[in-house]
């Protein structure tokens, strides 16, 4: 993918610096004046233009690599957070099921009064320790 983008930008830069671009076909009218040749294209130092283009391509490749590294780091962070969220969801389900079980047992205990006799309170015993 990175190579494809670099090629597209390379071709666009090459066309820009060399002056080659598709020109739309224009209907020419016949005139009585003789046709003149188009003026010659300005001479461009191809080695300097090529060096500029290669530098621009390298900057683009570096930027794309940086973006790819950031996306990879964000994917790892999302995966970690997704795992933490699932763990918290499981804890929440366990606590909510525990709470609903506790609520169900309380009304049942309140409806059935405990008729068992409780033992009388213990009488206070004196401590008979010898010194």
DRENTORKOL-3810 file (N, C-alpha, C; in nm, 4 decimals):
REM DRENTORKOL-3810
@n.u->0.0825; n.v->-0.1177; n.w->0.0000; ca.u->0.0000; ca.v->0.0000; ca.w->0.0000; c.u->0.0875; c.v->0.1248; c.w->0.0000
@n.u->0.1903; n.v->0.1229; n.w->0.0821; ca.u->0.2810; ca.v->0.2373; ca.w->0.0891; c.u->0.3518; c.v->0.2558; c.w->-0.0442
@n.u->0.3919; n.v->0.1452; n.w->-0.1035; ca.u->0.4609; ca.v->0.1540; ca.w->-0.2322; c.u->0.3683; c.v->0.2104; c.w->-0.3396
@n.u->0.2419; n.v->0.1705; n.w->-0.3364; ca.u->0.1451; ca.v->0.2204; ca.w->-0.4343; c.u->0.1261; c.v->0.3702; c.w->-0.4221
@n.u->0.1151; n.v->0.4185; n.w->-0.3003; ca.u->0.0984; ca.v->0.5623; ca.w->-0.2786; c.u->0.2241; c.v->0.6366; c.w->-0.3228
@n.u->0.3401; n.v->0.5791; n.w->-0.2926; ca.u->0.4660; ca.v->0.6421; ca.w->-0.3328; c.u->0.4765; c.v->0.6486; c.w->-0.4849
@n.u->0.4329; n.v->0.5436; n.w->-0.5537; ca.u->0.4377; ca.v->0.5429; ca.w->-0.6996; c.u->0.3461; c.v->0.6504; c.w->-0.7566
@n.u->0.2252; n.v->0.6617; n.w->-0.7013; ca.u->0.1309; ca.v->0.7630; ca.w->-0.7499; c.u->0.1894; c.v->0.9024; c.w->-0.7326
@n.u->0.2434; n.v->0.9312; n.w->-0.6147; ca.u->0.3032; ca.v->1.0625; ca.w->-0.5928; c.u->0.4281; c.v->1.0809; c.w->-0.6803
@n.u->0.5013; n.v->0.9760; n.w->-0.7023; ca.u->0.6184; ca.v->0.9845; ca.w->-0.7883; c.u->0.5810; c.v->1.0186; c.w->-0.9314
@n.u->0.4784; n.v->0.9512; n.w->-0.9832; ca.u->0.4333; ca.v->0.9808; ca.w->-1.1186; c.u->0.3792; c.v->1.1223; c.w->-1.1292
@n.u->0.3033; n.v->1.1646; n.w->-1.0291; ca.u->0.2496; ca.v->1.3001; ca.w->-1.0320; c.u->0.3626; c.v->1.4023; c.w->-1.0278
@n.u->0.4635; n.v->1.3793; n.w->-0.9464; ca.u->0.5776; ca.v->1.4696; ca.w->-0.9406; c.u->0.6558; c.v->1.4685; c.w->-1.0697
@n.u->0.6730; n.v->1.3522; n.w->-1.1292; ca.u->0.7459; ca.v->1.3411; ca.w->-1.2547; c.u->0.6749; c.v->1.4198; c.w->-1.3640
@n.u->0.5442; n.v->1.4038; n.w->-1.3707; ca.u->0.4672; ca.v->1.4788; ca.w->-1.4702; c.u->0.4757; c.v->1.6286; c.w->-1.4444
@n.u->0.4747; n.v->1.6664; n.w->-1.3188; ca.u->0.4810; ca.v->1.8087; ca.w->-1.2853; c.u->0.6155; c.v->1.8684; c.w->-1.3259
@n.u->0.7233; n.v->1.7988; n.w->-1.2927; ca.u->0.8555; ca.v->1.8531; ca.w->-1.3213; c.u->0.8944; c.v->1.8425; c.w->-1.4677
@n.u->0.8467; n.v->1.7418; n.w->-1.5386; ca.u->0.8821; ca.v->1.7284; ca.w->-1.6797; c.u->0.7855; c.v->1.8014; c.w->-1.7696
@n.u->0.6714; n.v->1.8402; n.w->-1.7166; ca.u->0.5753; ca.v->1.9150; ca.w->-1.7972; c.u->0.4861; c.v->1.8252; c.w->-1.8806
@n.u->0.4938; n.v->1.6963; n.w->-1.8614; ca.u->0.4087; ca.v->1.6052; ca.w->-1.9365; c.u->0.2778; c.v->1.5850; c.w->-1.8625
@n.u->0.1727; n.v->1.6209; n.w->-1.9279; ca.u->0.0417; ca.v->1.5962; ca.w->-1.8706; c.u->-0.0553; c.v->1.5796; c.w->-1.9854
@n.u->-0.1581; n.v->1.5015; n.w->-1.9658; ca.u->-0.2539; ca.v->1.4847; ca.w->-2.0756; c.u->-0.3268; c.v->1.6162; c.w->-2.0993
@n.u->-0.3323; n.v->1.6524; n.w->-2.2244; ca.u->-0.4014; ca.v->1.7763; ca.w->-2.2602; c.u->-0.5306; c.v->1.7384; c.w->-2.3311
@n.u->-0.6373; n.v->1.8088; n.w->-2.2988; ca.u->-0.7632; ca.v->1.7761; ca.w->-2.3657; c.u->-0.7558; c.v->1.8111; c.w->-2.5146
@n.u->-0.8240; n.v->1.7333; n.w->-2.5921; ca.u->-0.8264; ca.v->1.7587; ca.w->-2.7360; c.u->-0.9144; c.v->1.8807; c.w->-2.7621
@n.u->-0.8591; n.v->1.9762; n.w->-2.8348; ca.u->-0.9311; ca.v->2.0980; ca.w->-2.8657; c.u->-0.9518; c.v->2.1015; c.w->-3.0163
@n.u->-1.0712; n.v->2.1322; n.w->-3.0534; ca.u->-1.1001; ca.v->2.1437; ca.w->-3.1968; c.u->-1.0272; c.v->2.2663; c.w->-3.2500
@n.u->-0.9439; n.v->2.2449; n.w->-3.3491; ca.u->-0.8678; ca.v->2.3548; ca.w->-3.4064; c.u->-0.9423; c.v->2.4113; c.w->-3.5270
@n.u->-0.9390; n.v->2.5396; n.w->-3.5338; ca.u->-1.0018; ca.v->2.6045; ca.w->-3.6494; c.u->-0.8958; c.v->2.6244; c.w->-3.7572
@n.u->-0.9393; n.v->2.6192; n.w->-3.8756; ca.u->-0.8496; ca.v->2.6376; ca.w->-3.9888; c.u->-0.8291; c.v->2.7876; c.w->-4.0056
@n.u->-0.7056; n.v->2.8274; n.w->-4.0091; ca.u->-0.6768; ca.v->2.9687; ca.w->-4.0268; c.u->-0.5886; c.v->2.9870; c.w->-4.1488
@n.u->-0.5858; n.v->3.1073; n.w->-4.1950; ca.u->-0.5069; ca.v->3.1356; ca.w->-4.3141; c.u->-0.3605; c.v->3.1599; c.w->-4.2801
@n.u->-0.3286; n.v->3.1782; n.w->-4.1508; ca.u->-0.1898; ca.v->3.2001; ca.w->-4.1133; c.u->-0.1204; c.v->3.0671; c.w->-4.0980
@n.u->0.0052; n.v->3.0620; n.w->-4.1320; ca.u->0.0747; ca.v->2.9342; ca.w->-4.1190; c.u->0.0922; c.v->2.8974; c.w->-3.9718
@n.u->0.0893; n.v->2.7690; n.w->-3.9435; ca.u->0.1044; ca.v->2.7186; ca.w->-3.8067; c.u->0.2473; c.v->2.7387; c.w->-3.7611
@n.u->0.2594; n.v->2.7828; n.w->-3.6381; ca.u->0.3925; ca.v->2.7991; ca.w->-3.5821; c.u->0.4152; c.v->2.6915; c.w->-3.4778
@n.u->0.5376; n.v->2.6565; n.w->-3.4635; ca.u->0.5725; ca.v->2.5532; ca.w->-3.3654; c.u->0.5603; c.v->2.6124; c.w->-3.2255
@n.u->0.5176; n.v->2.5308; n.w->-3.1279; ca.u->0.5083; ca.v->2.5819; ca.w->-2.9922; c.u->0.6481; c.v->2.6167; c.w->-2.9419
@n.u->0.6553; n.v->2.7116; n.w->-2.8494; ca.u->0.7870; ca.v->2.7480; ca.w->-2.7992; c.u->0.8497; c.v->2.6289; c.w->-2.7272
@n.u->0.9790; n.v->2.6176; n.w->-2.7311; ca.u->1.0434; ca.v->2.5035; ca.w->-2.6660; c.u->1.0223; c.v->2.5092; c.w->-2.5146
@n.u->1.0109; n.v->2.3905; n.w->-2.4575; ca.u->0.9903; ca.v->2.3807; ca.w->-2.3121; c.u->1.1170; c.v->2.4277; c.w->-2.2425
@n.u->1.1015; n.v->2.4939; n.w->-2.1279; ca.u->1.2212; ca.v->2.5391; ca.w->-2.0578; c.u->1.3045; c.v->2.4191; c.w->-2.0133
@n.u->1.4326; n.v->2.4372; n.w->-2.0192; ca.u->1.5241; ca.v->2.3305; ca.w->-1.9813; c.u->1.5270; c.v->2.3223; c.w->-1.8289
@n.u->1.5000; n.v->2.2040; n.w->-1.7797; ca.u->1.4987; ca.v->2.1819; ca.w->-1.6357; c.u->1.6141; c.v->2.0885; c.w->-1.6021
@n.u->1.6851; n.v->2.1241; n.w->-1.4989; ca.u->1.7949; ca.v->2.0388; ca.w->-1.4552; c.u->1.7332; c.v->1.9110; c.w->-1.3990
@n.u->1.7431; n.v->1.8037; n.w->-1.4738; ca.u->1.6746; ca.v->1.6795; ca.w->-1.4367; c.u->1.7326; c.v->1.6167; c.w->-1.3104
@n.u->1.8604; n.v->1.6311; n.w->-1.2890; ca.u->1.9184; ca.v->1.5687; ca.w->-1.1696; c.u->1.8709; c.v->1.6407; c.w->-1.0427
@n.u->1.8588; n.v->1.7727; n.w->-1.0475; ca.u->1.8097; ca.v->1.8459; ca.w->-0.9305; c.u->1.6625; c.v->1.8143; c.w->-0.9062
@n.u->1.5854; n.v->1.8075; n.w->-1.0153; ca.u->1.4429; ca.v->1.7746; ca.w->-1.0022; c.u->1.4261; c.v->1.6332; c.w->-0.9487
@n.u->1.5079; n.v->1.5419; n.w->-0.9965; ca.u->1.5008; ca.v->1.4036; ca.w->-0.9500; c.u->1.5375; c.v->1.3941; c.w->-0.8023
@n.u->1.6381; n.v->1.4689; n.w->-0.7601; ca.u->1.6765; ca.v->1.4698; ca.w->-0.6181; c.u->1.5639; c.v->1.5263; c.w->-0.5318
@n.u->1.4986; n.v->1.6326; n.w->-0.5797; ca.u->1.3850; ca.v->1.6884; ca.w->-0.5052; c.u->1.2720; c.v->1.5869; c.w->-0.4954
@n.u->1.2454; n.v->1.5208; n.w->-0.6055; ca.u->1.1384; ca.v->1.4210; ca.w->-0.6074; c.u->1.1700; c.v->1.3053; c.w->-0.5133
@n.u->1.2924; n.v->1.2583; n.w->-0.5147; ca.u->1.3310; ca.v->1.1490; ca.w->-0.4254; c.u->1.3222; c.v->1.1924; c.w->-0.2799
@n.u->1.3608; n.v->1.3164; n.w->-0.2517; ca.u->1.3483; ca.v->1.3679; ca.w->-0.1153; c.u->1.2034; c.v->1.3753; c.w->-0.0711
@n.u->1.1165; n.v->1.4209; n.w->-0.1604; ca.u->0.9732; ca.v->1.4294; ca.w->-0.1278; c.u->0.9154; c.v->1.2897; c.w->-0.1062
@n.u->0.9571; n.v->1.1948; n.w->-0.1890; ca.u->0.9099; ca.v->1.0574; ca.w->-0.1728; c.u->0.9545; c.v->1.0000; c.w->-0.0389
@n.u->1.0787; n.v->1.0276; n.w->-0.0009; ca.u->1.1297; ca.v->0.9755; ca.w->0.1267; c.u->1.0524; c.v->1.0341; c.w->0.2436
@n.u->1.0200; n.v->1.1626; n.w->0.2359; ca.u->0.9403; ca.v->1.2256; ca.w->0.3413; c.u->0.8024; c.v->1.1597; c.w->0.3498
@n.u->0.7423; n.v->1.1345; n.w->0.2339; ca.u->0.6115; ca.v->1.0683; ca.w->0.2331; c.u->0.6201; c.v->0.9275; c.w->0.2917
@n.u->0.7235; n.v->0.8546; n.w->0.2561; ca.u->0.7400; ca.v->0.7181; ca.w->0.3086; c.u->0.7583; c.v->0.7228; c.w->0.4602
@n.u->0.8380; n.v->0.8179; n.w->0.5084; ca.u->0.8587; ca.v->0.8301; ca.w->0.6530; c.u->0.7285; c.v->0.8654; c.w->0.7243
@n.u->0.6507; n.v->0.9567; n.w->0.6667; ca.u->0.5219; ca.v->0.9941; ca.w->0.7265; c.u->0.4253; c.v->0.8760; c.w->0.7293
@n.u->0.4224; n.v->0.7999; n.w->0.6203; ca.u->0.3341; ca.v->0.6840; ca.w->0.6168; c.u->0.3768; c.v->0.5785; c.w->0.7182
@n.u->0.5061; n.v->0.5586; n.w->0.7353; ca.u->0.5555; ca.v->0.4626; ca.w->0.8338; c.u->0.5174; c.v->0.5062; c.w->0.9745
@n.u->0.5297; n.v->0.6371; n.w->1.0016; ca.u->0.4919; ca.v->0.6905; ca.w->1.1317; c.u->0.3428; c.v->0.6688; c.w->1.1583
@n.u->0.2618; n.v->0.6960; n.w->1.0570; ca.u->0.1171; ca.v->0.6743; ca.w->1.0731; c.u->0.0856; c.v->0.5267; c.w->1.0954
@n.u->0.1539; n.v->0.4406; n.w->1.0231; ca.u->0.1305; ca.v->0.2972; ca.w->1.0399; c.u->0.1695; c.v->0.2526; c.w->1.1808
@n.u->0.2798; n.v->0.3037; n.w->1.2330; ca.u->0.3207; ca.v->0.2697; ca.w->1.3698; c.u->0.2179; c.v->0.3182; c.w->1.4712
@n.u->0.1652; n.v->0.4391; n.w->1.4503; ca.u->0.0628; ca.v->0.4913; ca.w->1.5416; c.u->-0.0630; c.v->0.4061; c.w->1.5386
@n.u->-0.1048; n.v->0.3656; n.w->1.4194; ca.u->-0.2253; ca.v->0.2826; ca.w->1.4070; c.u->-0.2035; c.v->0.1483; c.w->1.4762
@n.u->-0.0853; n.v->0.0911; n.w->1.4608; ca.u->-0.0537; ca.v->-0.0364; ca.w->1.5259; c.u->-0.0586; c.v->-0.0221; c.w->1.6777
@n.u->-0.0025; n.v->0.0879; n.w->1.7290; ca.u->-0.0048; ca.v->0.1114; ca.w->1.8740; c.u->-0.1482; c.v->0.1327; c.w->1.9231
@n.u->-0.2281; n.v->0.2036; n.w->1.8463; ca.u->-0.3674; ca.v->0.2257; ca.w->1.8858; c.u->-0.4464; c.v->0.0958; c.w->1.8824
@n.u->-0.4197; n.v->0.0096; n.w->1.7851; ca.u->-0.4867; ca.v->-0.1207; ca.w->1.7805; c.u->-0.4522; c.v->-0.2042; c.w->1.9031
@n.u->-0.3266; n.v->-0.2013; n.w->1.9439; ca.u->-0.2857; ca.v->-0.2756; ca.w->2.0638; c.u->-0.3554; c.v->-0.2194; c.w->2.1877
@n.u->-0.3643; n.v->-0.0872; n.w->2.1973; ca.u->-0.4321; ca.v->-0.0235; ca.w->2.3111; c.u->-0.5804; c.v->-0.0591; c.w->2.3125
@n.u->-0.6429; n.v->-0.0592; n.w->2.1959; ca.u->-0.7854; ca.v->-0.0945; ca.w->2.1869; c.u->-0.8061; c.v->-0.2390; c.w->2.2301
@n.u->-0.7181; n.v->-0.3278; n.w->2.1876; ca.u->-0.7296; ca.v->-0.4689; ca.w->2.2264; c.u->-0.7163; c.v->-0.4838; c.w->2.3777
@n.u->-0.6220; n.v->-0.4111; n.w->2.4364; ca.u->-0.6032; ca.v->-0.4178; ca.w->2.5820; c.u->-0.7267; c.v->-0.3641; c.w->2.6549
@n.u->-0.7784; n.v->-0.2527; n.w->2.6094; ca.u->-0.8968; ca.v->-0.1938; ca.w->2.6731; c.u->-1.0197; c.v->-0.2827; c.w->2.6557
@n.u->-1.0291; n.v->-0.3494; n.w->2.5403; ca.u->-1.1414; ca.v->-0.4404; ca.w->2.5173; c.u->-1.1370; c.v->-0.5557; c.w->2.6179
@n.u->-1.0164; n.v->-0.6079; n.w->2.6450; ca.u->-1.0019; ca.v->-0.7153; ca.w->2.7437; c.u->-1.0388; c.v->-0.6685; c.w->2.8831
@n.u->-0.9946; n.v->-0.5462; n.w->2.9187; ca.u->-1.0303; ca.v->-0.4922; ca.w->3.0504; c.u->-1.1805; c.v->-0.4712; c.w->3.0626
@n.u->-1.2419; n.v->-0.4247; n.w->2.9548; ca.u->-1.3871; ca.v->-0.4024; ca.w->2.9562; c.u->-1.4623; c.v->-0.5341; c.w->2.9727
@n.u->-1.4168; n.v->-0.6378; n.w->2.9063; ca.u->-1.4822; ca.v->-0.7681; ca.w->2.9208; c.u->-1.4668; c.v->-0.8207; c.w->3.0632
@n.u->-1.3496; n.v->-0.8023; n.w->3.1229; ca.u->-1.3284; ca.v->-0.8468; ca.w->3.2608; c.u->-1.4199; c.v->-0.7710; c.w->3.3562
@n.u->-1.4315; n.v->-0.6407; n.w->3.3360; ca.u->-1.5215; ca.v->-0.5620; ca.w->3.4205; c.u->-1.6671; c.v->-0.6028; c.w->3.4003
@n.u->-1.7039; n.v->-0.6344; n.w->3.2782; ca.u->-1.8406; ca.v->-0.6808; ca.w->3.2509; c.u->-1.8708; c.v->-0.8113; c.w->3.3224
@n.u->-1.7737; n.v->-0.9015; n.w->3.3244; ca.u->-1.7928; ca.v->-1.0284; ca.w->3.3938; c.u->-1.8048; c.v->-1.0067; c.w->3.5441
@n.u->-1.7234; n.v->-0.9149; n.w->3.5977; ca.u->-1.7339; ca.v->-0.8843; ca.w->3.7408; c.u->-1.8684; c.v->-0.8227; c.w->3.7729
@n.u->-1.9155; n.v->-0.7350; n.w->3.6857; ca.u->-2.0451; ca.v->-0.6718; ca.w->3.7069; c.u->-2.1566; c.v->-0.7757; c.w->3.7051
@n.u->-2.1521; n.v->-0.8678; n.w->3.6099; ca.u->-2.2541; ca.v->-0.9730; ca.w->3.6030; c.u->-2.2509; c.v->-1.0593; c.w->3.7286
@n.u->-2.1328; n.v->-1.0918; n.w->3.7768; ca.u->-2.1215; ca.v->-1.1738; ca.w->3.8974; c.u->-2.1793; c.v->-1.0997; c.w->4.0175
@n.u->-2.1471; n.v->-0.9705; n.w->4.0288; ca.u->-2.1998; ca.v->-0.8929; ca.w->4.1419; c.u->-2.3505; c.v->-0.8735; c.w->4.1313
@n.u->-2.4009; n.v->-0.8492; n.w->4.0117; ca.u->-2.5451; ca.v->-0.8293; ca.w->3.9976; c.u->-2.6213; c.v->-0.9589; c.w->4.0224
@n.u->-2.5642; n.v->-1.0738; n.w->3.9816; ca.u->-2.6326; ca.v->-1.2004; ca.w->4.0100; c.u->-2.6273; c.v->-1.2296; c.w->4.1604
@n.u->-2.5160; n.v->-1.1937; n.w->4.2253; ca.u->-2.5058; ca.v->-1.2105; ca.w->4.3698; c.u->-2.6075; c.v->-1.1212; c.w->4.4409
@n.u->-2.6217; n.v->-0.9978; n.w->4.3942; ca.u->-2.7166; ca.v->-0.9048; ca.w->4.4565; c.u->-2.8600; c.v->-0.9511; c.w->4.4353
@n.u->-2.8907; n.v->-1.0015; n.w->4.3159; ca.u->-3.0276; ca.v->-1.0483; ca.w->4.2925; c.u->-3.0562; c.v->-1.1738; c.w->4.3745
@n.u->-2.9576; n.v->-1.2601; n.w->4.3953; ca.u->-2.9756; ca.v->-1.3790; ca.w->4.4795; c.u->-2.9986; c.v->-1.3368; c.w->4.6236
@n.u->-2.9267; n.v->-1.2370; n.w->4.6702; ca.u->-2.9437; ca.v->-1.1892; ca.w->4.8073; c.u->-3.0810; c.v->-1.1266; c.w->4.8257
@n.u->-3.1316; n.v->-1.0554; n.w->4.7266; ca.u->-3.2643; ca.v->-0.9939; ca.w->4.7356; c.u->-3.3736; c.v->-1.1000; c.w->4.7383
@n.u->-3.3532; n.v->-1.2074; n.w->4.6635; ca.u->-3.4531; ca.v->-1.3139; ca.w->4.6597; c.u->-3.4587; c.v->-1.3886; c.w->4.7922
@n.u->-3.3489; n.v->-1.4071; n.w->4.8596; ca.u->-3.3493; ca.v->-1.4821; ca.w->4.9847; c.u->-3.4000; c.v->-1.3973; c.w->5.1000
@n.u->-3.3835; n.v->-1.2674; n.w->5.0984; ca.u->-3.4306; ca.v->-1.1826; ca.w->5.2076; c.u->-3.5823; c.v->-1.1827; c.w->5.2211
@n.u->-3.6590; n.v->-1.1627; n.w->5.1155; ca.u->-3.8046; ca.v->-1.1655; ca.w->5.1327; c.u->-3.8545; c.v->-1.3008; c.w->5.1808
@n.u->-3.7926; n.v->-1.4082; n.w->5.1386; ca.u->-3.8342; ca.v->-1.5406; ca.w->5.1830; c.u->-3.8083; c.v->-1.5549; c.w->5.3326
@n.u->-3.6999; n.v->-1.5052; n.w->5.3807; ca.u->-3.6699; ca.v->-1.5128; ca.w->5.5233; c.u->-3.7626; c.v->-1.4229; c.w->5.6033
@n.u->-3.8020; n.v->-1.3112; n.w->5.5476; ca.u->-3.8917; ca.v->-1.2195; ca.w->5.6186; c.u->-4.0329; c.v->-1.2770; c.w->5.6270
@n.u->-4.0747; n.v->-1.3538; n.w->5.5276; ca.u->-4.2088; ca.v->-1.4111; ca.w->5.5285; c.u->-4.2202; c.v->-1.5249; c.w->5.6296
@n.u->-4.1146; n.v->-1.5978; n.w->5.6532; ca.u->-4.1180; ca.v->-1.7105; ca.w->5.7470; c.u->-4.0587; c.v->-1.6641; c.w->5.8792
@n.u->-4.1416; n.v->-1.6351; n.w->5.9756; ca.u->-4.0859; ca.v->-1.5947; ca.w->6.1057; c.u->-4.0223; c.v->-1.7140; c.w->6.1748
@n.u->-3.9199; n.v->-1.6865; n.w->6.2488; ca.u->-3.8480; ca.v->-1.7905; ca.w->6.3202; c.u->-3.9198; c.v->-1.8157; c.w->6.4529
@n.u->-3.9882; n.v->-1.9309; n.w->6.4674; ca.u->-4.0657; ca.v->-1.9637; ca.w->6.5874; c.u->-3.9831; c.v->-2.0408; c.w->6.6898
@n.u->-3.8624; n.v->-2.0656; n.w->6.6641; ca.u->-3.7798; ca.v->-2.1396; ca.w->6.7582; c.u->-3.7572; c.v->-2.0528; c.w->6.8802
@n.u->-3.7586; n.v->-2.1172; n.w->6.9910; ca.u->-3.7365; ca.v->-2.0408; ca.w->7.1142; c.u->-3.5890; c.v->-2.0135; c.w->7.1293
@n.u->-3.5620; n.v->-1.8938; n.w->7.1716; ca.u->-3.4245; ca.v->-1.8553; ca.w->7.1924; c.u->-3.3869; c.v->-1.8857; c.w->7.3368
@n.u->-3.2679; n.v->-1.9240; n.w->7.3594; ca.u->-3.2265; ca.v->-1.9504; ca.w->7.4975; c.u->-3.2236; c.v->-1.8194; c.w->7.5746
@n.u->-3.2521; n.v->-1.8297; n.w->7.7019; ca.u->-3.2509; ca.v->-1.7114; ca.w->7.7873; c.u->-3.1108; c.v->-1.6549; c.w->7.7922
@n.u->-3.1057; n.v->-1.5296; n.w->7.8182; ca.u->-2.9742; ca.v->-1.4666; ca.w->7.8207; c.u->-2.8925; c.v->-1.5279; c.w->7.9333
@n.u->-2.7698; n.v->-1.5364; n.w->7.9119; ca.u->-2.6818; ca.v->-1.5989; ca.w->8.0091; c.u->-2.6659; c.v->-1.5084; c.w->8.1297
@n.u->-2.6622; n.v->-1.5700; n.w->8.2430; ca.u->-2.6404; ca.v->-1.4930; ca.w->8.3653; c.u->-2.4947; c.v->-1.4600; c.w->8.3738
@n.u->-2.4679; n.v->-1.3460; n.w->8.4306; ca.u->-2.3292; ca.v->-1.3056; ca.w->8.4426; c.u->-2.2610; c.v->-1.3930; c.w->8.5468
@n.u->-2.1499; n.v->-1.4411; n.w->8.5063; ca.u->-2.0728; ca.v->-1.5230; ca.w->8.5985; c.u->-1.9588; c.v->-1.4398; c.w->8.6517
@n.u->-1.9297; n.v->-1.4635; n.w->8.7715; ca.u->-1.8189; ca.v->-1.3891; ca.w->8.8317; c.u->-1.6915; c.v->-1.4613; c.w->8.8029
@n.u->-1.5954; n.v->-1.3859; n.w->8.7795; ca.u->-1.4650; ca.v->-1.4409; ca.w->8.7472; c.u->-1.3956; c.v->-1.4785; c.w->8.8770
@n.u->-1.3664; n.v->-1.6045; n.w->8.8943; ca.u->-1.3068; ca.v->-1.6500; ca.w->9.0206; c.u->-1.1626; c.v->-1.6888; c.w->8.9984
@n.u->-1.0883; n.v->-1.5983; n.w->8.9617; ca.u->-0.9462; ca.v->-1.6230; ca.w->8.9400; c.u->-0.8715; c.v->-1.6049; c.w->9.0699
@n.u->-0.7756; n.v->-1.6871; n.w->9.0854; ca.u->-0.6892; ca.v->-1.6738; ca.w->9.2011; c.u->-0.5615; c.v->-1.6046; c.w->9.1599
@n.u->-0.5190; n.v->-1.5125; n.w->9.2429; ca.u->-0.3951; ca.v->-1.4401; ca.w->9.2096; c.u->-0.2712; c.v->-1.5185; c.w->9.2300
END
